[in-house]
Amino acid sequence: MEEFSAAGADRGAPPVSMMTTPTVRNNGGTLVGAAVKVAARDVNVFYGDKQALFDVSLDIPDRAVTAFIGPSGCGKTTFLRCINRMNDTIDGCKVTGSLQIEGKDAYGKNVDPVVLRTRVGMVFQKPNPFPKSIYENVAYGPRIHGMAKNKAEMDVIVEKSLKRAGLWEEVKDRLAQPGTGLSGGQQQRLVIARTVAVNPDIILMDEPCSALDPIATAKIEELIDELRDKYTIIIVTHSMAQAARVSQKTAFFHLGKLVETGATEEIFTNPRDSRTQDYITGRFG
């Protein structure tokens, strides 16, 4: 990675017969020996006088998908936003502890958060294409950062990014049309194309499929699986089945604390903490 600086309430347990553990897809490979991309140690987050995260220590592996699971309000998204310093935009928010990306302090005094966010892209819960053409949505970031010397180079970046997002064949003949005119699933893939266009190292996804139908969700999940060969991906999801399908590592949060983390197969088939077991089988959440 380049230098950063530029200068839940318990709703009651369902009957035992209804409790199931999502099947973990055989997603190939192992996390043993995987390089660490993000290393968090004793991270605490405060919103004014309220503490939202408590002493979170977690390693995120490179070129893999890590899923954050847990009930609403447990700190998943708060921790996700620590990684690209989105919490900096919230008045009264304070982050303590250590968070390093490839050994560099993401909160160092010489770090420009704007530059950091080009290296750590983010896809939000609701698709948010710009009110511009499909082409200009993808070209926006590369143009700001001077990544193309002329239109021919920009054309290459746009096509490559749309292909990586699995959208090129669907939009190649209507690049001048508004991105907002696409379907919800296509808009989310356009946002992913916009994210990868600036060559990030890490892609954060905050419930990227929650507003999509099952068909669009399946396409996004396929895309995530393809992208993990090139990027470190971290996804927040409320879907246990989705976490089991797309991730290689899972971290379970509860009441602002990291309860348990490990290989996804291990978390879903042999959790060490009873709270993890209760959550993935539907006893609470």
DRENTIMAR-837434 format. One record per residue: residue number from 1; x, y, z of N, C-alpha, C in turn. Coordinates in steps of 0.02 Angstrom, whole numbers. Layout:
N
- mimi,n.u,n.v,n.w,ca.u,ca.v,ca.w,c.u,c.v,c.w
- NUM,X,Y,Z,X,Y,Z,X,Y,Z .
...
***
This chain:
285
- mimi,n.u,n.v,n.w,ca.u,ca.v,ca.w,c.u,c.v,c.w
- 1,42,-60,0,0,0,0,44,62,0 .
- 2,22,115,-38,59,177,-40,52,212,27 .
- 3,98,260,38,93,300,99,25,336,100 .
- 4,-3,345,160,-68,377,166,-63,453,159 .
- 5,-8,481,183,-3,553,187,4,584,118 .
- 6,-31,639,110,-25,676,48,18,737,61 .
- 7,40,768,103,93,817,127,118,778,183 .
- 8,-1444,-249,1033,-1489,-295,1005,-1533,-323,1060 .
- 9,-1573,-312,1041,-1619,-340,1091,-1633,-413,1078 .
- 10,-1640,-453,1132,-1658,-524,1126,-1732,-531,1111 .
- 11,-1748,-561,1054,-1817,-568,1035,-1845,-637,1051 .
- 12,-1807,-675,1091,-1831,-741,1111,-1806,-794,1064 .
- 13,-1796,-855,1090,-1770,-909,1050,-1826,-944,1013 .
- 14,-1816,-961,948,-1865,-999,912,-1863,-1071,935 .
- 15,-1913,-1111,917,-1911,-1182,934,-1846,-1214,908 .
- 16,-1821,-1263,945,-1758,-1294,927,-1761,-1321,855 .
- 17,-1819,-1345,834,-1824,-1374,768,-1813,-1322,713 .
- 18,-1822,-1258,730,-1814,-1205,681,-1742,-1178,679 .
- 19,-1700,-1196,727,-1633,-1170,731,-1587,-1208,683 .
- 20,-1556,-1172,639,-1510,-1203,592,-1447,-1161,587 .
- 21,-1392,-1194,574,-1329,-1160,563,-1318,-1157,487 .
- 22,-1307,-1097,459,-1297,-1092,387,-1239,-1136,364 .
- 23,-1248,-1166,306,-1196,-1208,277,-1140,-1165,250 .
- 24,-1079,-1179,270,-1022,-1141,245,-1000,-1171,178 .
- 25,-1000,-1128,128,-979,-1151,62,-905,-1168,63 .
- 26,-886,-1218,26,-815,-1236,19,-783,-1183,-26 .
- 27,-756,-1131,5,-731,-1075,-35,-656,-1079,-49 .
- 28,-627,-1136,-37,-559,-1148,-60,-506,-1111,-20 .
- 29,-451,-1143,-8,-396,-1111,26,-404,-1109,101 .
- 30,-353,-1083,133,-353,-1079,206,-324,-1013,228 .
- 31,-339,-992,288,-312,-929,313,-246,-938,348 .
- 32,-225,-1000,357,-162,-1014,391,-105,-982,352 .
- 33,-68,-938,386,-11,-906,354,-28,-847,311 .
- 34,-92,-827,308,-112,-770,267,-82,-706,294 .
- 35,-61,-662,248,-33,-598,269,-87,-555,301 .
- 36,-67,-515,351,-113,-471,385,-115,-404,349 .
- 37,-174,-383,328,-182,-319,294,-198,-263,343 .
- 38,-244,-276,389,-264,-227,439,-255,-258,508 .
- 39,-222,-222,552,-211,-246,620,-238,-194,669 .
- 40,-289,-213,706,-319,-169,757,-301,-195,826 .
- 41,-282,-150,870,-266,-169,938,-298,-121,987 .
- 42,-341,-149,1030,-373,-110,1084,-407,-47,1057 .
- 43,-446,-55,1004,-481,2,975,-545,16,1015 .
- 44,-551,78,1037,-611,102,1072,-640,160,1032 .
- 45,-706,164,1030,-739,219,996,-790,250,1043 .
- 46,-788,317,1047,-834,354,1090,-873,404,1047 .
- 47,-938,406,1058,-980,459,1030,-1000,504,1088 .
- 48,-962,557,1097,-973,598,1156,-957,558,1219 .
- 49,-1005,553,1264,-994,515,1326,-1011,441,1319 .
- 50,-1039,422,1262,-1059,353,1252,-1004,313,1217 .
- 51,-986,256,1247,-936,214,1216,-970,161,1172 .
- 52,-950,158,1108,-982,113,1060,-940,50,1047 .
- 53,-875,54,1054,-831,-4,1045,-784,-9,1104 .
- 54,-770,-71,1124,-729,-83,1183,-670,-129,1167 .
- 55,-610,-101,1165,-548,-140,1161,-550,-194,1106 .
- 56,-566,-174,1045,-569,-221,989,-499,-233,961 .
- 57,-478,-295,962,-414,-315,932,-429,-369,879 .
- 58,-408,-355,818,-427,-400,762,-378,-392,705 .
- 59,-359,-449,675,-318,-449,615,-362,-466,555 .
- 60,-355,-427,502,-392,-438,440,-344,-465,388 .
- 61,-356,-525,360,-309,-554,312,-313,-521,243 .
- 62,-258,-521,209,-253,-494,142,-286,-541,92 .
- 63,-317,-511,40,-346,-548,-15,-392,-605,8 .
- 64,-437,-586,51,-488,-631,77,-548,-589,95 .
- 65,-604,-622,107,-664,-587,129,-674,-600,203 .
- 66,-677,-546,242,-691,-551,313,-761,-524,326 .
- 67,-803,-563,360,-871,-542,375,-877,-520,447 .
- 68,-910,-464,459,-927,-442,526,-1001,-458,537 .
- 69,-1016,-498,588,-1085,-516,602,-1102,-496,674 .
- 70,-1167,-493,688,-1189,-476,755,-1255,-438,752 .
- 71,-1289,-431,808,-1353,-396,810,-1346,-323,791 .
- 72,-1402,-292,775,-1402,-220,760,-1376,-181,820 .
- 73,-1335,-131,806,-1309,-89,859,-1252,-119,899 .
- 74,-1221,-172,872,-1168,-206,911,-1098,-179,897 .
- 75,-1092,-133,848,-1026,-103,835,-994,-124,769 .
- 76,-1027,-165,729,-998,-189,666,-980,-131,620 .
- 77,-1030,-89,606,-1019,-34,559,-973,18,589 .
- 78,-978,30,654,-933,77,687,-861,57,677 .
- 79,-846,-8,686,-777,-30,676,-758,-26,603 .
- 80,-804,-44,558,-790,-40,486,-769,31,468 .
- 81,-805,80,495,-792,150,479,-727,176,510 .
- 82,-701,139,559,-635,157,586,-580,147,534 .
- 83,-589,97,492,-535,76,447,-521,129,394 .
- 84,-572,165,371,-558,219,323,-573,288,353 .
- 85,-577,290,419,-584,351,457,-647,391,440 .
- 86,-700,355,422,-764,388,410,-793,417,474 .
- 87,-773,388,531,-797,414,595,-771,485,608 .
- 88,-718,504,572,-692,572,581,-744,624,563 .
- 89,-792,606,521,-841,654,497,-898,665,547 .
- 90,-898,627,602,-950,631,653,-926,674,711 .
- 91,-962,727,724,-943,772,779,-944,734,846 .
- 92,-892,745,885,-889,714,951,-866,643,952 .
- 93,-847,616,894,-823,546,892,-748,544,906 .
- 94,-728,498,950,-658,491,967,-639,417,962 .
- 95,-582,405,929,-557,336,920,-490,331,956 .
- 96,-483,280,998,-419,268,1031,-395,198,1015 .
- 97,-333,184,1031,-303,120,1016,-261,125,953 .
- 98,-244,67,925,-201,65,866,-236,30,809 .
- 99,-233,62,749,-259,30,689,-209,41,633 .
- 100,-179,-13,611,-127,-9,560,-149,-45,496 .
- 101,-131,-15,439,-142,-46,374,-74,-58,342 .
- 102,-58,-121,333,9,-141,309,63,-109,351 .
- 103,53,-108,416,105,-84,461,108,-9,469 .
- 104,65,27,434,64,100,440,5,123,482 .
- 105,17,170,526,-35,195,571,-86,236,532 .
- 106,-148,210,528,-200,245,491,-221,310,524 .
- 107,-203,319,588,-221,379,625,-160,422,640 .
- 108,-106,410,604,-46,450,615,-56,523,596 .
- 109,-17,566,627,-24,639,616,-12,658,543 .
- 110,29,620,508,45,637,438,-3,606,388 .
- 111,-56,573,412,-102,538,367,-158,585,346 .
- 112,-167,590,281,-222,628,252,-281,581,244 .
- 113,-336,590,280,-393,544,275,-421,538,205 .
- 114,-418,593,166,-444,591,98,-402,543,56 .
- 115,-337,545,63,-293,499,26,-304,428,51 .
- 116,-312,421,117,-324,354,145,-386,323,114 .
- 117,-439,363,104,-502,336,78,-498,317,5 .
- 118,-447,340,-31,-437,315,-99,-408,244,-97 .
- 119,-372,228,-44,-342,162,-36,-390,113,-3 .
- 120,-439,141,33,-488,100,69,-558,122,45 .
- 121,-582,91,-8,-646,111,-36,-704,84,5 .
- 122,-764,114,-4,-821,93,35,-884,90,-8 .
- 123,-921,35,1,-985,26,-33,-1038,25,22 .
- 124,-1088,68,16,-1137,77,69,-1197,31,60 .
- 125,-1240,32,111,-1299,-10,112,-1345,4,54 .
- 126,-1357,67,40,-1401,87,-15,-1359,111,-73 .
- 127,-1370,85,-134,-1331,109,-191,-1334,185,-197 .
- 128,-1277,216,-208,-1275,289,-211,-1237,314,-272 .
- 129,-1261,296,-332,-1228,323,-392,-1235,399,-395 .
- 130,-1185,432,-425,-1189,504,-433,-1242,520,-487 .
- 131,-1271,580,-484,-1318,600,-536,-1282,619,-600 .
- 132,-1246,572,-626,-1205,581,-687,-1215,520,-731 .
- 133,-1185,520,-789,-1189,462,-833,-1152,403,-803 .
- 134,-1166,344,-831,-1132,283,-808,-1056,293,-816 .
- 135,-1036,319,-873,-965,331,-887,-935,378,-834 .
- 136,-969,435,-822,-941,485,-776,-941,461,-704 .
- 137,-987,416,-686,-985,387,-619,-919,352,-607 .
- 138,-897,313,-656,-835,275,-649,-774,319,-658 .
- 139,-779,368,-702,-721,411,-718,-708,463,-665 .
- 140,-756,475,-621,-751,530,-573,-687,526,-530 .
- 141,-677,470,-498,-619,462,-454,-553,466,-492 .
- 142,-544,427,-545,-482,431,-583,-467,501,-610 .
- 143,-520,538,-628,-509,606,-653,-484,652,-598 .
- 144,-513,647,-539,-492,689,-482,-419,675,-465 .
- 145,-400,611,-468,-332,592,-447,-282,591,-505 .
- 146,-303,616,-563,-257,622,-620,-229,556,-644 .
- 147,-271,505,-645,-248,438,-663,-248,426,-739 .
- 148,-278,472,-777,-279,464,-850,-255,529,-883 .
- 149,-212,522,-932,-184,581,-967,-230,606,-1022 .
- 150,-273,562,-1047,-317,581,-1102,-379,536,-1101 .
- 151,-425,549,-1147,-488,512,-1147,-477,438,-1163 .
- 152,-429,423,-1205,-416,353,-1221,-396,314,-1159 .
- 153,-354,343,-1118,-334,309,-1056,-393,303,-1008 .
- 154,-435,355,-1006,-493,352,-962,-542,299,-987 .
- 155,-549,293,-1052,-594,242,-1080,-572,172,-1056 .
- 156,-507,161,-1055,-480,97,-1034,-496,84,-960 .
- 157,-487,136,-918,-501,129,-847,-575,114,-835 .
- 158,-618,150,-871,-691,141,-862,-711,71,-883 .
- 159,-688,49,-941,-706,-18,-965,-680,-72,-918 .
- 160,-617,-66,-897,-588,-115,-852,-625,-119,-786 .
- 161,-644,-61,-759,-679,-59,-695,-749,-89,-701 .
- 162,-784,-74,-755,-851,-102,-765,-847,-177,-775 .
- 163,-794,-201,-807,-786,-273,-816,-772,-307,-749 .
- 164,-731,-276,-708,-717,-304,-642,-781,-308,-600 .
- 165,-826,-260,-611,-888,-259,-574,-943,-302,-607 .
- 166,-925,-336,-661,-973,-379,-695,-1030,-342,-727 .
- 167,-1018,-280,-748,-1072,-238,-774,-1062,-217,-847 .
- 168,-1002,-227,-873,-985,-201,-939,-1033,-223,-994 .
- 169,-1047,-287,-998,-1089,-313,-1051,-1160,-285,-1048 .
- 170,-1182,-266,-989,-1250,-241,-981,-1256,-166,-997 .
- 171,-1200,-130,-995,-1205,-57,-1002,-1160,-28,-1057 .
- 172,-1121,-69,-1091,-1071,-43,-1138,-1101,-1,-1194 .
- 173,-1165,-13,-1210,-1196,25,-1264,-1237,85,-1240 .
- 174,-1234,98,-1175,-1272,155,-1147,-1233,191,-1093 .
- 175,-1169,200,-1105,-1126,231,-1055,-1144,304,-1042 .
- 176,-1178,336,-1090,-1196,406,-1082,-1261,415,-1044 .
- 177,-1295,361,-1029,-1359,365,-993,-1346,373,-918 .
- 178,-1395,400,-882,-1385,412,-809,-1375,347,-770 .
- 179,-1329,348,-724,-1319,289,-681,-1378,276,-637 .
- 180,-1416,329,-621,-1475,322,-578,-1532,286,-614 .
- 181,-1525,276,-680,-1577,241,-717,-1569,165,-716 .
- 182,-1516,141,-687,-1504,69,-683,-1547,38,-628 .
- 183,-1554,-28,-630,-1589,-63,-576,-1548,-59,-512 .
- 184,-1579,-77,-455,-1543,-73,-391,-1479,-114,-390 .
- 185,-1483,-175,-415,-1424,-218,-417,-1371,-191,-463 .
- 186,-1391,-164,-520,-1343,-134,-567,-1312,-72,-537 .
- 187,-1352,-32,-501,-1324,27,-469,-1271,9,-418 .
- 188,-1283,-45,-381,-1234,-66,-331,-1170,-89,-365 .
- 189,-1176,-124,-421,-1116,-145,-458,-1081,-84,-489 .
- 190,-1120,-34,-509,-1089,28,-534,-1049,61,-479 .
- 191,-1076,62,-419,-1040,91,-362,-976,52,-349 .
- 192,-979,-14,-355,-919,-55,-347,-868,-39,-402 .
- 193,-893,-30,-464,-848,-11,-519,-815,56,-504 .
- 194,-854,103,-478,-827,169,-459,-774,162,-404 .
- 195,-785,115,-359,-738,104,-304,-672,75,-329 .
- 196,-676,24,-372,-614,-9,-395,-577,33,-447 .
- 197,-610,84,-476,-578,125,-528,-516,162,-503 .
- 198,-513,175,-438,-455,212,-411,-403,165,-381 .
- 199,-410,100,-397,-361,50,-375,-351,48,-299 .
- 200,-404,36,-261,-395,31,-188,-362,-35,-170 .
- 201,-338,-39,-109,-312,-103,-84,-365,-140,-44 .
- 202,-410,-102,-14,-461,-131,30,-529,-105,8 .
- 203,-580,-148,9,-648,-127,-5,-691,-145,55 .
- 204,-722,-93,83,-768,-103,139,-839,-104,112 .
- 205,-880,-151,136,-949,-157,113,-995,-160,173 .
- 206,-1038,-110,179,-1084,-106,236,-1153,-131,214 .
- 207,-1167,-194,225,-1230,-225,205,-1247,-209,132 .
- 208,-1205,-226,85,-1214,-205,16,-1273,-237,-19 .
- 209,-1302,-289,10,-1358,-323,-23,-1425,-314,12 .
- 210,-1426,-276,66,-1487,-273,107,-1546,-242,70 .
- 211,-1532,-200,20,-1585,-167,-17,-1600,-201,-84 .
- 212,-1569,-260,-95,-1574,-293,-160,-1617,-355,-158 .
- 213,-1643,-374,-215,-1682,-436,-220,-1635,-496,-223 .
- 214,-1660,-557,-216,-1616,-616,-214,-1572,-625,-276 .
- 215,-1598,-609,-334,-1559,-618,-396,-1501,-568,-397 .
- 216,-1514,-506,-380,-1462,-455,-378,-1411,-471,-323 .
- 217,-1436,-497,-267,-1392,-517,-212,-1344,-571,-234 .
- 218,-1369,-620,-271,-1326,-675,-295,-1271,-648,-340 .
- 219,-1287,-599,-382,-1237,-570,-427,-1183,-533,-387 .
- 220,-1205,-496,-336,-1156,-460,-295,-1111,-510,-258 .
- 221,-1140,-564,-233,-1100,-615,-198,-1049,-648,-245 .
- 222,-1070,-661,-306,-1024,-689,-355,-967,-640,-369 .
- 223,-985,-576,-373,-935,-524,-385,-885,-520,-327 .
- 224,-910,-523,-266,-866,-521,-208,-816,-578,-210 .
- 225,-840,-637,-229,-796,-695,-233,-741,-685,-286 .
- 226,-758,-652,-341,-709,-640,-394,-659,-585,-372 .
- 227,-684,-535,-339,-641,-478,-321,-591,-495,-266 .
- 228,-604,-546,-226,-558,-560,-171,-489,-583,-194 .
- 229,-483,-602,-257,-417,-619,-282,-372,-558,-288 .
- 230,-402,-499,-292,-364,-438,-303,-367,-390,-243 .
- 231,-418,-397,-201,-429,-348,-148,-441,-383,-81 .
- 232,-427,-345,-28,-450,-365,39,-520,-338,46 .
- 233,-568,-381,62,-638,-360,67,-663,-373,138 .
- 234,-697,-323,165,-728,-329,231,-802,-312,223 .
- 235,-845,-357,243,-916,-349,233,-954,-353,299 .
- 236,-997,-305,312,-1044,-308,367,-1109,-338,340 .
- 237,-1135,-389,373,-1196,-420,350,-1237,-445,409 .
- 238,-1304,-440,402,-1348,-469,451,-1369,-540,430 .
- 239,-1349,-560,370,-1368,-626,344,-1314,-677,362 .
- 240,-1332,-724,405,-1285,-777,422,-1268,-819,360 .
- 241,-1318,-831,319,-1307,-871,259,-1258,-836,212 .
- 242,-1265,-770,207,-1219,-733,164,-1148,-735,191 .
- 243,-1140,-725,255,-1073,-729,286,-1042,-797,273 .
- 244,-1083,-850,279,-1058,-917,269,-1039,-929,196 .
- 245,-1075,-898,150,-1061,-909,79,-1000,-871,54 .
- 246,-992,-808,76,-942,-766,42,-877,-757,79 .
- 247,-875,-770,145,-816,-751,183,-770,-811,199 .
- 248,-708,-794,211,-659,-843,234,-645,-834,309 .
- 249,-656,-773,334,-647,-759,405,-709,-723,430 .
- 250,-729,-737,492,-788,-706,521,-771,-678,590 .
- 251,-798,-619,604,-790,-589,670,-860,-574,697 .
- 252,-874,-598,758,-939,-589,789,-935,-534,843 .
- 253,-976,-482,834,-979,-426,881,-1043,-430,921 .
- 254,-1039,-409,985,-1098,-406,1027,-1088,-353,1081 .
- 255,-1135,-307,1084,-1134,-253,1134,-1068,-214,1133 .
- 256,-1043,-200,1073,-984,-160,1065,-918,-197,1075 .
- 257,-922,-261,1086,-861,-300,1098,-853,-355,1044 .
- 258,-791,-369,1028,-777,-425,983,-777,-489,1025 .
- 259,-827,-530,1014,-835,-590,1054,-790,-646,1030 .
- 260,-788,-655,964,-751,-712,937,-735,-700,864 .
- 261,-677,-724,842,-658,-719,772,-619,-781,752 .
- 262,-623,-798,689,-588,-857,664,-608,-873,594 .
- 263,-582,-928,567,-602,-951,501,-677,-961,500 .
- 264,-710,-941,446,-783,-944,442,-809,-1014,457 .
- 265,-778,-1064,430,-802,-1133,441,-800,-1150,516 .
- 266,-746,-1127,549,-739,-1140,621,-793,-1104,661 .
- 267,-805,-1040,644,-854,-1001,680,-924,-1031,673 .
- 268,-941,-1054,614,-1009,-1078,602,-1019,-1151,621 .
- 269,-966,-1190,627,-976,-1260,644,-951,-1278,713 .
- 270,-904,-1239,740,-877,-1255,806,-858,-1192,844 .
- 271,-907,-1148,857,-892,-1086,893,-869,-1100,964 .
- 272,-824,-1058,988,-797,-1068,1055,-840,-1035,1109 .
- 273,-877,-983,1090,-915,-945,1139,-990,-960,1131 .
- 274,-1024,-970,1185,-1095,-987,1182,-1137,-931,1151 .
- 275,-1115,-868,1158,-1151,-813,1127,-1149,-817,1051 .
- 276,-1092,-839,1025,-1086,-848,953,-1133,-903,929 .
- 277,-1133,-958,965,-1177,-1014,948,-1250,-992,950 .
- 278,-1269,-955,1001,-1338,-932,1007,-1358,-886,950 .
- 279,-1311,-843,929,-1327,-795,876,-1334,-829,808 .
- 280,-1287,-872,790,-1290,-902,724,-1346,-953,717 .
- 281,-1372,-978,773,-1428,-1024,769,-1495,-989,780 .
- 282,-1494,-923,789,-1556,-886,793,-1587,-878,862 .
- 283,-1549,-892,914,-1578,-885,981,-1588,-812,999 .
- 284,-1545,-767,972,-1555,-696,981,-1527,-660,921 .
- 285,-1544,-596,916,-1518,-557,860,-1573,-521,825 .
***
